[in-house]
Amino acid sequence: MVYESACAALGVMPSWSRHGLTLPGQRTIEMDAEEKDELTIFNSLCSQAYHLASDVKHFMALINLPPASRSIAFDGLRKTYPIRRAFQNASLTVPLTQIKWLNQMIGLGFKPRIPQ
């Protein structure tokens, strides 16, 4: 956006585009063609995007530490925390058998891709 605005202000045509570039941590998520209900589908998509059990394990390890150690450990966890992207930054492949869930996936922020 800044680049395009600067080009417009300078009266030059943009010669570069970010289209097709991926962000660090960007994922491709595959929707299972066989899953039948919303909850199963949502759990599958979330587990591909985020490793919640790993987060719980790391945070639970902090609970029994003394306050000073907990603070240091939390800071270390925060500094080494993996990059997480919102669903809108994930590429979601939706099989034709799951097209009925397309609006829900868009509502969650996914940008679905339907294979031809």
N, C-alpha and C positions, 0 to 999 in steps of 0.2 A: 504494500500500500504506500509506504513512504517512497519507494523507488518510483512507482507510477506517478505519484504526486510531484516528485522532483522533476521527472521527465516532462510532465505537463507544464510545470512552471518554467522550465527552460526551453520549452517549445521543441523538444526532440522526441522521436519515437522510441519507445522502450525496445531494447534489443535482447533482453534476457527475460526469462519466465521461470518461476518456481514450479510450474506445472510438472508433475511427474517426479519431483523430488520427495524423498521420504525423510521424516524426522527420526532422530535417534530414539530407539525404543518403540518405534511404530510397528504394529503387528498386523499380520494377516490372520483373520479368524475364519474358520470353516464351520458352517452350520451343518449339522448332521442331517442327512436326508431321511433318516428313519425315526427321529425323535418325534413324539406325537403331541405332548402337552406343553403348555406355556412354561410351567415351572421347570421341567426337565430341560427345555431349550434354553431358558434364561440361565440356569445353573451351569450348563455346558459353556455358554458364551462367556459368562463371568469368569469361570475357572480358566478359560483360555486367555483372558485379558489380564487377570490379576490372580496372584497366588495368595489368597486370603489366609490359608492355613499357615503359611510361612510368616506372614505378618503377626498373626496371633501368637505363634511360638516365640518370636523375637520380643514382642511386647510383654508376654507373660514372664519371660526370663528376667525382666526388670523389676517385677513386683517385690521380690524378696530381698533385693539389694538395699543396703543402707542408703539414705537420701543422697549423700555426697557421691557415692559410687553410682547410684541410679542416674544422677544428673550427667555424669561423665559417660556412662554407657548409652544413655539416650542420645546424647550429642553425637557419639560415634555412630549409632544406628542412623540418625538423621543424615549424617554426612556421607554414609555409604549406602543409603536407601536407593534401590533401583529406580530408574526412570519409569514413571507410570504416565500413560497417556489416557485421556478420556476416550470413551467409545467413539466419538466423532473423528478421532485420529486413527482408528483401526479400519482396515479394509475387511469387509465382511462378505464372504462368498455365500450366496443364498441359492441352494439347489431349487430347481423348478418344483419339486415336491413340497417345498416349504414356502412357496410364494404367498400363501395365505397369511403368514406372519410378517410380511414385509412392512406394513404400516406400524406395527409394534416396534420393530427393529429401528425404523426411522425415528419413531418417537423416543427411543432410548438414546438416539444420537448417532447410531451407526450410519455409515454411507455404504449401503449394500451394492454389491456387484452380482449380477445374475449371469452365470455362464451360458453361452449360446449353445 
